[in-house]
């Protein structure tokens, strides 16, 4: 599991993940 902070990107949020995660399905869980 990886914990990340969502960064502002234009009018939405973005999470940066490692390049080897590209093409894989992930689940995002908001914890606050």
mmCIF file of the N, C-alpha and C atoms, coordinates in Angstrom:
data_MODEL
# 
_entry.id   MODEL 
# 
loop_
_atom_site.group_PDB 
_atom_site.id 
_atom_site.type_symbol 
_atom_site.label_atom_id 
_atom_site.label_alt_id 
_atom_site.label_comp_id 
_atom_site.label_asym_id 
_atom_site.label_entity_id 
_atom_site.label_seq_id 
_atom_site.pdbx_PDB_ins_code 
_atom_site.Cartn_x 
_atom_site.Cartn_y 
_atom_site.Cartn_z 
_atom_site.occupancy 
_atom_site.B_iso_or_equiv 
_atom_site.pdbx_formal_charge 
_atom_site.auth_seq_id 
_atom_site.auth_comp_id 
_atom_site.auth_asym_id 
_atom_site.auth_atom_id 
_atom_site.pdbx_PDB_model_num 
ATOM 1  N N  . UNK A 1 1  ? 0.845   -1.187 0.000   1.00 0.00 ? 1  UNK A N  1 
ATOM 2  C CA . UNK A 1 1  ? 0.000   0.000  0.000   1.00 0.00 ? 1  UNK A CA 1 
ATOM 3  C C  . UNK A 1 1  ? 0.882   1.238  0.000   1.00 0.00 ? 1  UNK A C  1 
ATOM 4  N N  . UNK A 1 2  ? 0.455   2.245  -0.719  1.00 0.00 ? 2  UNK A N  1 
ATOM 5  C CA . UNK A 1 2  ? 1.184   3.512  -0.768  1.00 0.00 ? 2  UNK A CA 1 
ATOM 6  C C  . UNK A 1 2  ? 0.262   4.620  -0.275  1.00 0.00 ? 2  UNK A C  1 
ATOM 7  N N  . UNK A 1 3  ? 0.779   5.482  0.612   1.00 0.00 ? 3  UNK A N  1 
ATOM 8  C CA . UNK A 1 3  ? 0.021   6.656  1.038   1.00 0.00 ? 3  UNK A CA 1 
ATOM 9  C C  . UNK A 1 3  ? 0.558   7.857  0.295   1.00 0.00 ? 3  UNK A C  1 
ATOM 10 N N  . UNK A 1 4  ? -0.347  8.611  -0.325  1.00 0.00 ? 4  UNK A N  1 
ATOM 11 C CA . UNK A 1 4  ? 0.053   9.794  -1.081  1.00 0.00 ? 4  UNK A CA 1 
ATOM 12 C C  . UNK A 1 4  ? -0.883  10.943 -0.752  1.00 0.00 ? 4  UNK A C  1 
ATOM 13 N N  . UNK A 1 5  ? -0.406  12.164 -0.949  1.00 0.00 ? 5  UNK A N  1 
ATOM 14 C CA . UNK A 1 5  ? -1.253  13.345 -0.837  1.00 0.00 ? 5  UNK A CA 1 
ATOM 15 C C  . UNK A 1 5  ? -1.682  13.746 -2.239  1.00 0.00 ? 5  UNK A C  1 
ATOM 16 N N  . UNK A 1 6  ? -2.976  14.049 -2.386  1.00 0.00 ? 6  UNK A N  1 
ATOM 17 C CA . UNK A 1 6  ? -3.494  14.470 -3.690  1.00 0.00 ? 6  UNK A CA 1 
ATOM 18 C C  . UNK A 1 6  ? -3.027  15.894 -3.959  1.00 0.00 ? 6  UNK A C  1 
ATOM 19 N N  . UNK A 1 7  ? -2.429  16.109 -5.122  1.00 0.00 ? 7  UNK A N  1 
ATOM 20 C CA . UNK A 1 7  ? -1.938  17.426 -5.512  1.00 0.00 ? 7  UNK A CA 1 
ATOM 21 C C  . UNK A 1 7  ? -2.934  18.087 -6.458  1.00 0.00 ? 7  UNK A C  1 
ATOM 22 N N  . UNK A 1 8  ? -3.011  19.411 -6.404  1.00 0.00 ? 8  UNK A N  1 
ATOM 23 C CA . UNK A 1 8  ? -3.895  20.150 -7.297  1.00 0.00 ? 8  UNK A CA 1 
ATOM 24 C C  . UNK A 1 8  ? -3.331  20.138 -8.705  1.00 0.00 ? 8  UNK A C  1 
ATOM 25 N N  . UNK A 1 9  ? -4.202  19.836 -9.665  1.00 0.00 ? 9  UNK A N  1 
ATOM 26 C CA . UNK A 1 9  ? -3.789  19.810 -11.068 1.00 0.00 ? 9  UNK A CA 1 
ATOM 27 C C  . UNK A 1 9  ? -4.903  20.425 -11.902 1.00 0.00 ? 9  UNK A C  1 
ATOM 28 N N  . UNK A 1 10 ? -4.799  21.722 -12.184 1.00 0.00 ? 10 UNK A N  1 
ATOM 29 C CA . UNK A 1 10 ? -5.855  22.413 -12.920 1.00 0.00 ? 10 UNK A CA 1 
ATOM 30 C C  . UNK A 1 10 ? -7.112  22.488 -12.073 1.00 0.00 ? 10 UNK A C  1 
ATOM 31 N N  . UNK A 1 11 ? -8.213  21.930 -12.597 1.00 0.00 ? 11 UNK A N  1 
ATOM 32 C CA . UNK A 1 11 ? -9.482  21.952 -11.871 1.00 0.00 ? 11 UNK A CA 1 
ATOM 33 C C  . UNK A 1 11 ? -9.768  20.644 -11.148 1.00 0.00 ? 11 UNK A C  1 
ATOM 34 N N  . UNK A 1 12 ? -8.755  19.792 -11.015 1.00 0.00 ? 12 UNK A N  1 
ATOM 35 C CA . UNK A 1 12 ? -8.965  18.494 -10.371 1.00 0.00 ? 12 UNK A CA 1 
ATOM 36 C C  . UNK A 1 12 ? -7.756  18.143 -9.513  1.00 0.00 ? 12 UNK A C  1 
ATOM 37 N N  . UNK A 1 13 ? -7.799  16.965 -8.927  1.00 0.00 ? 13 UNK A N  1 
ATOM 38 C CA . UNK A 1 13 ? -6.680  16.487 -8.129  1.00 0.00 ? 13 UNK A CA 1 
ATOM 39 C C  . UNK A 1 13 ? -5.939  15.384 -8.853  1.00 0.00 ? 13 UNK A C  1 
ATOM 40 N N  . UNK A 1 14 ? -4.697  15.200 -8.483  1.00 0.00 ? 14 UNK A N  1 
ATOM 41 C CA . UNK A 1 14 ? -3.876  14.182 -9.144  1.00 0.00 ? 14 UNK A CA 1 
ATOM 42 C C  . UNK A 1 14 ? -2.983  13.505 -8.108  1.00 0.00 ? 14 UNK A C  1 
ATOM 43 N N  . UNK A 1 15 ? -2.809  12.199 -8.292  1.00 0.00 ? 15 UNK A N  1 
ATOM 44 C CA . UNK A 1 15 ? -1.882  11.435 -7.454  1.00 0.00 ? 15 UNK A CA 1 
ATOM 45 C C  . UNK A 1 15 ? -0.794  10.871 -8.358  1.00 0.00 ? 15 UNK A C  1 
ATOM 46 N N  . UNK A 1 16 ? 0.449   11.131 -8.009  1.00 0.00 ? 16 UNK A N  1 
ATOM 47 C CA . UNK A 1 16 ? 1.570   10.634 -8.814  1.00 0.00 ? 16 UNK A CA 1 
ATOM 48 C C  . UNK A 1 16 ? 2.009   9.277  -8.282  1.00 0.00 ? 16 UNK A C  1 
ATOM 49 N N  . UNK A 1 17 ? 2.047   8.288  -9.175  1.00 0.00 ? 17 UNK A N  1 
ATOM 50 C CA . UNK A 1 17 ? 2.416   6.923  -8.804  1.00 0.00 ? 17 UNK A CA 1 
ATOM 51 C C  . UNK A 1 17 ? 3.661   6.495  -9.570  1.00 0.00 ? 17 UNK A C  1 
ATOM 52 N N  . UNK A 1 18 ? 4.338   5.453  -9.103  1.00 0.00 ? 18 UNK A N  1 
ATOM 53 C CA . UNK A 1 18 ? 5.542   4.979  -9.798  1.00 0.00 ? 18 UNK A CA 1 
ATOM 54 C C  . UNK A 1 18 ? 5.234   4.571  -11.242 1.00 0.00 ? 18 UNK A C  1 
ATOM 55 N N  . UNK A 1 19 ? 6.187   4.760  -12.151 1.00 0.00 ? 19 UNK A N  1 
ATOM 56 C CA . UNK A 1 19 ? 5.976   4.435  -13.578 1.00 0.00 ? 19 UNK A CA 1 
ATOM 57 C C  . UNK A 1 19 ? 5.578   2.988  -13.818 1.00 0.00 ? 19 UNK A C  1 
ATOM 58 N N  . UNK A 1 20 ? 6.037   2.065  -12.981 1.00 0.00 ? 20 UNK A N  1 
ATOM 59 C CA . UNK A 1 20 ? 5.695   0.656  -13.211 1.00 0.00 ? 20 UNK A CA 1 
ATOM 60 C C  . UNK A 1 20 ? 4.256   0.333  -12.805 1.00 0.00 ? 20 UNK A C  1 
ATOM 61 N N  . UNK A 1 21 ? 3.537   1.314  -12.259 1.00 0.00 ? 21 UNK A N  1 
ATOM 62 C CA . UNK A 1 21 ? 2.118   1.143  -11.948 1.00 0.00 ? 21 UNK A CA 1 
ATOM 63 C C  . UNK A 1 21 ? 1.241   1.466  -13.152 1.00 0.00 ? 21 UNK A C  1 
ATOM 64 N N  . UNK A 1 22 ? 1.814   2.058  -14.184 1.00 0.00 ? 22 UNK A N  1 
ATOM 65 C CA . UNK A 1 22 ? 1.045   2.459  -15.368 1.00 0.00 ? 22 UNK A CA 1 
ATOM 66 C C  . UNK A 1 22 ? 0.433   1.234  -16.034 1.00 0.00 ? 22 UNK A C  1 
ATOM 67 N N  . UNK A 1 23 ? -0.849  1.328  -16.358 1.00 0.00 ? 23 UNK A N  1 
ATOM 68 C CA . UNK A 1 23 ? -1.538  0.216  -16.997 1.00 0.00 ? 23 UNK A CA 1 
ATOM 69 C C  . UNK A 1 23 ? -2.192  -0.746 -16.018 1.00 0.00 ? 23 UNK A C  1 
ATOM 70 N N  . UNK A 1 24 ? -1.954  -0.547 -14.721 1.00 0.00 ? 24 UNK A N  1 
ATOM 71 C CA . UNK A 1 24 ? -2.555  -1.406 -13.707 1.00 0.00 ? 24 UNK A CA 1 
ATOM 72 C C  . UNK A 1 24 ? -3.747  -0.702 -13.075 1.00 0.00 ? 24 UNK A C  1 
ATOM 73 N N  . UNK A 1 25 ? -4.669  -1.483 -12.547 1.00 0.00 ? 25 UNK A N  1 
ATOM 74 C CA . UNK A 1 25 ? -5.838  -0.926 -11.882 1.00 0.00 ? 25 UNK A CA 1 
ATOM 75 C C  . UNK A 1 25 ? -5.495  -0.677 -10.422 1.00 0.00 ? 25 UNK A C  1 
ATOM 76 N N  . UNK A 1 26 ? -5.893  0.492  -9.917  1.00 0.00 ? 26 UNK A N  1 
ATOM 77 C CA . UNK A 1 26 ? -5.650  0.822  -8.511  1.00 0.00 ? 26 UNK A CA 1 
ATOM 78 C C  . UNK A 1 26 ? -6.968  1.243  -7.862  1.00 0.00 ? 26 UNK A C  1 
ATOM 79 N N  . UNK A 1 27 ? -6.996  1.168  -6.536  1.00 0.00 ? 27 UNK A N  1 
ATOM 80 C CA . UNK A 1 27 ? -8.147  1.641  -5.774  1.00 0.00 ? 27 UNK A CA 1 
ATOM 81 C C  . UNK A 1 27 ? -7.667  2.766  -4.869  1.00 0.00 ? 27 UNK A C  1 
ATOM 82 N N  . UNK A 1 28 ? -8.396  3.866  -4.895  1.00 0.00 ? 28 UNK A N  1 
ATOM 83 C CA . UNK A 1 28 ? -8.056  5.019  -4.061  1.00 0.00 ? 28 UNK A CA 1 
ATOM 84 C C  . UNK A 1 28 ? -9.053  5.087  -2.906  1.00 0.00 ? 28 UNK A C  1 
ATOM 85 N N  . UNK A 1 29 ? -8.545  5.148  -1.687  1.00 0.00 ? 29 UNK A N  1 
ATOM 86 C CA . UNK A 1 29 ? -9.392  5.241  -0.503  1.00 0.00 ? 29 UNK A CA 1 
ATOM 87 C C  . UNK A 1 29 ? -9.071  6.548  0.219   1.00 0.00 ? 29 UNK A C  1 
ATOM 88 N N  . UNK A 1 30 ? -10.091 7.386  0.395   1.00 0.00 ? 30 UNK A N  1 
ATOM 89 C CA . UNK A 1 30 ? -9.902  8.636  1.132   1.00 0.00 ? 30 UNK A CA 1 
ATOM 90 C C  . UNK A 1 30 ? -9.965  8.328  2.623   1.00 0.00 ? 30 UNK A C  1 
ATOM 91 N N  . UNK A 1 31 ? -8.967  8.789  3.364   1.00 0.00 ? 31 UNK A N  1 
ATOM 92 C CA . UNK A 1 31 ? -8.870  8.397  4.771   1.00 0.00 ? 31 UNK A CA 1 
ATOM 93 C C  . UNK A 1 31 ? -9.154  9.532  5.743   1.00 0.00 ? 31 UNK A C  1 
ATOM 94 N N  . UNK A 1 32 ? -9.510  10.725 5.264   1.00 0.00 ? 32 UNK A N  1 
ATOM 95 C CA . UNK A 1 32 ? -9.800  11.814 6.201   1.00 0.00 ? 32 UNK A CA 1 
ATOM 96 C C  . UNK A 1 32 ? -11.192 12.374 6.022   1.00 0.00 ? 32 UNK A C  1 
# 
